[in-house]
Amino acid sequence: MSYLARLATDAVTAQRIMDALAETLDTEQAAAALVAEKDGRWAVELTFAREPDAAAVRDLVAQAAGKRLADALTFSTVQPRDWVKASLAGLQPVSAGRFVVHGGHDRDTIAPNRIAIEVEAALAFGTGHHATTRGCLIALDALVKRRKKRTRLIPPLKGEGAERSEAGGVNGKAGLTPRPARYARHPPPLGEGLAIVASPRQERILDIGTGSGVLAIAAAMALRSPVLASDIDSTAVKAARENVRHNRAGPLIEVVRASGLAAARIRTRAPYDLVLANILLAPLKQLAAPMARVLRPGARVILSGLLTSQANAALAAYGTHGLALERRIELDGWATLVMVRPARRGLSAP
């Protein structure tokens, strides 16, 4: 027998509640999940191994969303269940640029020319349905399209039914290489099946607060460059590693448990060409100074996890350290910011 606390509300409020719970929940004794409701709302579900202190749980919700919603929280006993599977069962694929984030139940519906990311963990909107994740994916897709030096993919020389062409692609067409037939539903691992013709240097990418690993996987698939993904939460690290393995992205992605940018592994991989940080305003502001020190001149930073009302505070924090706004994306009351460190003469990498 397990215990369930449940509350249905709008997406913005659900995110705020999840953020508050992430700071206090003991992940060994409780699990938090988000479930899409048929009416467009989101349900926050807390599953406990032992009977929780209802008053304490209501206090946490009240601090994040007010007493009215805290009073609407319901408690019940349920049979043991797979809360991750339940949270994904009703979710539809989400498109963001060329990226499509989906669950295993929709695998066969994804067009082969899309960059498909299959997610089997639902932590803090990690399925891509929340506006903060979609904003990051849209920003990433735009950056990839604008790259001057593009990575060119070449299919295996034998047995895959595709021909090389002088145009730089296959079958006489330049651009993205179609998947060989045997990879129509499952992309090959990033390191076999498709060879990489590298640009002068591969980009170095950092994903801070990776959660389910969606952004790290998207960056690795789109840029074919190594990604270091970090998260302070051990449960998120475990989920991200599983999703990386499930998407066969292991050769390019390393997931570590770390807080901020102080970890030795993060420092030794610097400087970075791209940093993704879909977290909260407070830690984003704290990271502004150390992040500026690990960026290569001309590097981009994609910031999210911000309400639109918080965007200017983030802009000010990063502007103080020499980063300029390149693009702002607003979705459903949330903002994603693309910042750039100018490539000036005489500016050396840290």
C-alpha positions as CSV (number, residue, x, y, z in Angstrom):
1,M,0.0,0.0,0.0
2,S,1.2,3.5,-0.8
3,Y,-0.2,7.0,-0.2
4,L,-1.1,9.6,-2.8
5,A,-1.5,13.3,-2.5
6,R,-3.0,15.0,-5.6
7,L,-3.8,18.4,-6.9
8,A,-4.9,19.6,-10.4
9,T,-4.0,23.1,-11.5
10,D,-2.6,25.2,-14.3
11,A,0.8,24.5,-15.8
12,V,2.5,27.6,-14.3
13,T,1.3,26.8,-10.8
14,A,2.1,23.2,-11.1
15,Q,5.7,24.1,-12.0
16,R,5.9,26.4,-9.0
17,I,4.7,23.6,-6.7
18,M,7.1,21.1,-8.2
19,D,10.0,23.5,-7.7
20,A,9.1,23.9,-4.0
21,L,8.7,20.1,-3.5
22,A,12.1,19.4,-5.2
23,E,13.8,21.4,-2.5
24,T,12.3,19.4,0.4
25,L,11.1,16.0,-0.6
26,D,13.1,13.0,0.5
27,T,13.4,11.1,-2.8
28,E,14.0,7.8,-0.9
29,Q,10.5,8.0,0.6
30,A,8.5,10.1,-1.9
31,A,8.2,10.6,-5.6
32,A,6.7,13.6,-7.4
33,A,5.2,13.4,-10.8
34,L,3.1,15.5,-13.2
35,V,0.2,14.0,-15.1
36,A,-1.5,15.7,-18.0
37,E,-5.3,16.1,-17.5
38,K,-7.8,15.8,-20.3
39,D,-9.0,19.4,-19.6
40,G,-5.5,20.8,-20.3
41,R,-4.5,21.2,-16.7
42,W,-1.7,19.4,-14.9
43,A,-2.0,17.2,-11.8
44,V,0.8,17.2,-9.3
45,E,1.0,13.8,-7.7
46,L,3.0,12.9,-4.7
47,T,3.4,9.2,-3.9
48,F,4.7,8.2,-0.4
49,A,6.0,4.9,0.8
50,R,4.6,5.7,4.3
51,E,1.7,7.7,5.5
52,P,2.8,11.4,5.2
53,D,2.2,14.3,7.5
54,A,-0.8,15.8,5.7
55,A,-0.5,19.2,7.4
56,A,3.2,19.5,6.5
57,V,2.5,18.6,2.9
58,R,-0.3,21.2,2.8
59,D,2.1,23.8,4.3
60,L,4.6,23.2,1.5
61,V,1.9,23.6,-1.2
62,A,0.5,26.7,0.6
63,Q,4.0,28.3,0.5
64,A,4.3,27.7,-3.2
65,A,0.7,28.3,-4.4
66,G,-1.4,29.7,-1.6
67,K,-3.8,28.3,1.0
68,R,-6.7,27.8,-1.4
69,L,-4.9,25.2,-3.5
70,A,-3.3,23.7,-0.4
71,D,-6.8,23.0,1.0
72,A,-7.8,21.4,-2.4
73,L,-5.0,18.8,-2.0
74,T,-6.5,15.4,-1.7
75,F,-5.0,12.3,0.1
76,S,-5.8,8.7,-0.6
77,T,-4.3,5.2,-0.4
78,V,-3.5,3.4,-3.5
79,Q,-2.0,0.1,-4.6
80,P,1.7,0.2,-5.5
81,R,2.1,1.4,-9.1
82,D,4.7,2.6,-11.6
83,W,4.3,6.4,-11.2
84,V,6.6,7.2,-14.1
85,K,4.6,5.0,-16.4
86,A,1.4,6.6,-15.2
87,S,2.7,10.1,-15.8
88,L,3.6,9.3,-19.4
89,A,0.6,7.3,-20.4
90,G,-1.6,10.2,-21.4
91,L,1.1,12.4,-22.9
92,Q,1.2,13.2,-26.6
93,P,4.4,13.9,-28.6
94,V,5.6,17.4,-28.3
95,S,7.3,19.2,-31.3
96,A,9.8,22.0,-30.8
97,G,11.5,22.9,-34.1
98,R,12.8,19.7,-35.5
99,F,12.8,18.0,-32.1
100,V,10.0,15.7,-31.1
101,V,9.9,14.5,-27.5
102,H,7.7,11.4,-27.0
103,G,7.1,8.3,-24.9
104,G,7.6,4.8,-26.0
105,H,3.9,4.4,-26.8
106,D,4.2,6.9,-29.6
107,R,7.5,5.6,-31.0
108,D,6.1,4.4,-34.3
109,T,4.2,7.6,-35.1
110,I,7.3,9.8,-35.3
111,A,8.4,10.8,-38.8
112,P,11.9,9.6,-39.6
113,N,13.2,13.1,-40.6
114,R,12.6,14.5,-37.1
115,I,15.0,14.4,-34.3
116,A,13.2,12.1,-31.9
117,I,13.9,11.9,-28.2
118,E,12.2,9.1,-26.3
119,V,11.7,9.9,-22.6
120,E,10.8,7.3,-20.0
121,A,11.1,9.4,-16.9
122,A,8.9,12.3,-15.8
123,L,10.8,14.6,-13.4
124,A,10.0,18.3,-13.2
125,F,8.4,18.5,-16.6
126,G,11.3,16.6,-18.1
127,T,9.1,15.1,-20.8
128,G,9.3,18.3,-22.8
129,H,5.7,19.3,-22.4
130,H,6.4,22.3,-20.2
131,A,7.1,25.6,-21.8
132,T,10.5,26.0,-20.3
133,T,11.8,22.8,-22.0
134,R,10.0,23.6,-25.2
135,G,11.6,27.0,-25.2
136,C,15.0,25.6,-24.8
137,L,14.5,23.1,-27.6
138,I,13.2,25.8,-30.0
139,A,16.2,28.0,-29.1
140,L,18.6,25.1,-29.6
141,D,17.1,24.2,-33.0
142,A,17.5,27.8,-34.2
143,L,21.2,27.8,-33.1
144,V,21.9,24.6,-34.9
145,K,20.3,26.0,-38.1
146,R,22.5,29.1,-38.0
147,R,25.8,27.4,-37.4
148,K,28.3,28.4,-40.1
149,K,30.3,25.2,-39.9
150,R,27.8,22.3,-40.0
151,T,28.6,18.7,-39.1
152,R,28.0,16.6,-42.1
153,L,26.7,13.0,-41.6
154,I,27.6,10.2,-44.0
155,P,25.9,6.9,-44.0
156,P,27.9,3.6,-43.8
157,L,29.5,2.7,-47.1
158,K,28.0,-0.8,-47.4
159,G,24.7,-2.4,-47.0
160,E,22.5,0.5,-46.0
161,G,20.9,1.3,-49.4
162,A,22.1,4.9,-49.5
163,E,24.6,6.5,-51.9
164,R,27.2,9.1,-51.2
165,S,27.1,12.2,-53.3
166,E,29.5,15.1,-54.1
167,A,26.8,17.5,-52.7
168,G,27.7,16.5,-49.2
169,G,24.6,14.4,-48.4
170,V,23.1,11.3,-49.9
171,N,21.2,10.5,-53.1
172,G,22.4,13.8,-54.6
173,K,20.9,16.0,-51.8
174,A,22.8,18.0,-49.2
175,G,21.6,18.5,-45.7
176,L,20.4,16.0,-43.1
177,T,21.2,12.4,-44.1
178,P,18.0,10.2,-44.1
179,R,18.1,7.3,-41.7
180,P,18.9,3.9,-43.1
181,A,15.9,1.6,-43.3
182,R,16.9,-0.4,-40.2
183,Y,17.0,2.7,-38.1
184,A,13.6,4.0,-39.2
185,R,12.2,3.8,-35.7
186,H,15.3,3.5,-33.6
187,P,18.2,5.8,-34.3
188,P,21.7,4.3,-34.3
189,P,24.0,5.0,-31.3
190,L,25.9,8.2,-31.5
191,G,29.2,6.6,-32.4
192,E,28.2,3.8,-34.8
193,G,26.1,3.4,-37.9
194,L,26.7,7.0,-38.9
195,A,30.1,8.4,-39.4
196,I,31.0,12.0,-38.4
197,V,32.9,14.4,-40.6
198,A,33.9,16.8,-38.0
199,S,34.3,20.6,-38.2
200,P,37.7,22.0,-37.2
201,R,36.8,21.4,-33.6
202,Q,33.8,19.9,-31.9
203,E,31.7,22.1,-29.7
204,R,31.8,21.7,-25.9
205,I,28.3,21.7,-24.3
206,L,27.2,21.8,-20.7
207,D,23.7,21.1,-19.5
208,I,23.2,22.4,-15.9
209,G,20.2,20.9,-14.0
210,T,19.7,18.3,-16.6
211,G,16.6,16.7,-15.0
212,S,15.5,13.9,-17.3
213,G,18.3,14.7,-19.7
214,V,16.1,15.8,-22.6
215,L,18.2,18.9,-23.4
216,A,21.5,17.1,-23.2
217,I,20.2,14.4,-25.6
218,A,18.8,17.0,-28.0
219,A,22.1,18.9,-28.1
220,A,24.1,15.7,-28.6
221,M,21.8,14.5,-31.4
222,A,21.7,17.8,-33.2
223,L,25.3,18.9,-32.8
224,R,27.1,15.6,-32.6
225,S,29.4,17.1,-30.0
226,P,30.2,15.9,-26.4
227,V,27.8,17.0,-23.7
228,L,28.5,17.1,-20.0
229,A,25.1,17.0,-18.1
230,S,24.9,17.7,-14.4
231,D,22.2,17.7,-11.7
232,I,22.3,18.2,-7.9
233,D,19.6,15.5,-7.4
234,S,20.7,11.8,-7.5
235,T,17.3,10.6,-8.7
236,A,17.5,13.0,-11.7
237,V,21.0,11.8,-12.5
238,K,19.8,8.2,-12.5
239,A,16.8,9.1,-14.7
240,A,19.0,11.1,-17.1
241,R,21.5,8.3,-17.5
242,E,18.7,5.9,-18.3
243,N,17.3,8.2,-20.9
244,V,20.7,8.7,-22.4
245,R,21.1,5.0,-22.7
246,H,17.6,4.5,-24.0
247,N,18.3,7.0,-26.8
248,R,21.7,5.4,-27.6
249,A,23.4,8.7,-26.9
250,G,26.0,7.3,-24.4
251,P,29.1,7.9,-26.6
252,L,28.6,11.6,-26.4
253,I,26.9,12.3,-23.1
254,E,28.3,12.1,-19.6
255,V,25.9,12.7,-16.7
256,V,27.4,13.7,-13.3
257,R,26.0,14.7,-9.9
258,A,27.2,18.2,-9.2
259,S,26.0,21.5,-7.6
260,G,26.6,24.6,-9.7
261,L,29.9,24.9,-11.6
262,A,32.3,24.1,-8.8
263,A,32.8,20.4,-9.6
264,A,36.2,19.5,-10.9
265,R,34.7,17.6,-13.9
266,I,32.9,20.7,-15.0
267,R,35.9,23.0,-14.6
268,T,38.3,20.6,-16.5
269,R,36.0,20.5,-19.5
270,A,35.8,24.3,-19.9
271,P,35.7,26.5,-21.9
272,Y,32.2,25.8,-23.3
273,D,30.6,26.8,-26.6
274,L,27.1,26.2,-25.4
275,V,25.5,26.1,-21.9
276,L,21.9,25.1,-21.2
277,A,20.4,25.9,-17.8
278,N,16.7,25.3,-17.3
279,I,16.5,25.8,-13.6
280,L,15.2,28.6,-11.4
281,L,15.9,32.4,-11.2
282,A,17.7,32.3,-7.9
283,P,20.3,29.7,-8.9
284,L,20.6,31.2,-12.4
285,K,21.6,34.5,-10.8
286,Q,24.1,32.8,-8.6
287,L,25.6,31.1,-11.6
288,A,26.0,34.3,-13.7
289,A,29.6,35.1,-12.6
290,P,31.1,31.6,-12.6
291,M,29.4,30.8,-15.8
292,A,30.9,33.8,-17.6
293,R,34.3,32.4,-16.6
294,V,33.8,29.1,-18.3
295,L,32.5,30.4,-21.6
296,R,34.5,30.5,-24.8
297,P,34.3,33.9,-26.7
298,G,31.3,33.7,-28.9
299,A,29.6,31.1,-26.7
300,R,25.8,30.9,-26.3
301,V,23.9,30.4,-23.1
302,I,20.3,29.2,-23.1
303,L,18.5,30.2,-19.9
304,S,15.1,29.0,-18.9
305,G,12.9,28.1,-15.9
306,L,11.9,31.8,-15.8
307,L,8.5,33.4,-15.5
308,T,8.2,36.2,-18.0
309,S,8.2,38.6,-15.1
310,Q,11.6,37.2,-14.0
311,A,13.3,37.5,-17.3
312,N,14.6,41.1,-16.8
313,A,16.3,40.0,-13.5
314,A,18.1,37.3,-15.3
315,L,19.1,39.6,-18.1
316,A,20.5,42.1,-15.6
317,A,22.5,39.4,-13.8
318,Y,24.2,38.1,-17.0
319,G,24.5,41.5,-18.6
320,T,26.6,42.6,-15.6
321,H,29.1,39.8,-16.6
322,G,29.4,40.7,-20.3
323,L,26.7,38.6,-21.9
324,A,24.2,40.1,-24.3
325,L,20.7,39.1,-25.2
326,E,20.4,37.5,-28.6
327,R,16.9,36.1,-28.5
328,R,13.9,35.9,-26.2
329,I,11.2,33.2,-26.5
330,E,8.0,33.4,-24.5
331,L,5.6,30.5,-24.2
332,D,2.6,30.1,-21.8
333,G,3.9,32.7,-19.4
334,W,7.5,31.4,-19.3
335,A,10.6,33.0,-20.9
336,T,13.7,31.4,-22.5
337,L,16.7,33.7,-23.0
338,V,19.5,33.1,-25.5
339,M,22.6,35.0,-24.3
340,V,25.9,35.4,-26.1
341,R,29.4,36.2,-24.9
342,P,30.8,38.6,-27.5
343,A,33.9,37.4,-29.3
344,R,36.1,40.4,-28.9
345,R,39.7,40.9,-30.0
346,G,42.1,40.1,-27.1
347,L,39.4,38.2,-25.1
348,S,41.0,34.9,-24.1
349,A,39.2,31.7,-23.1
350,P,39.4,31.0,-19.4
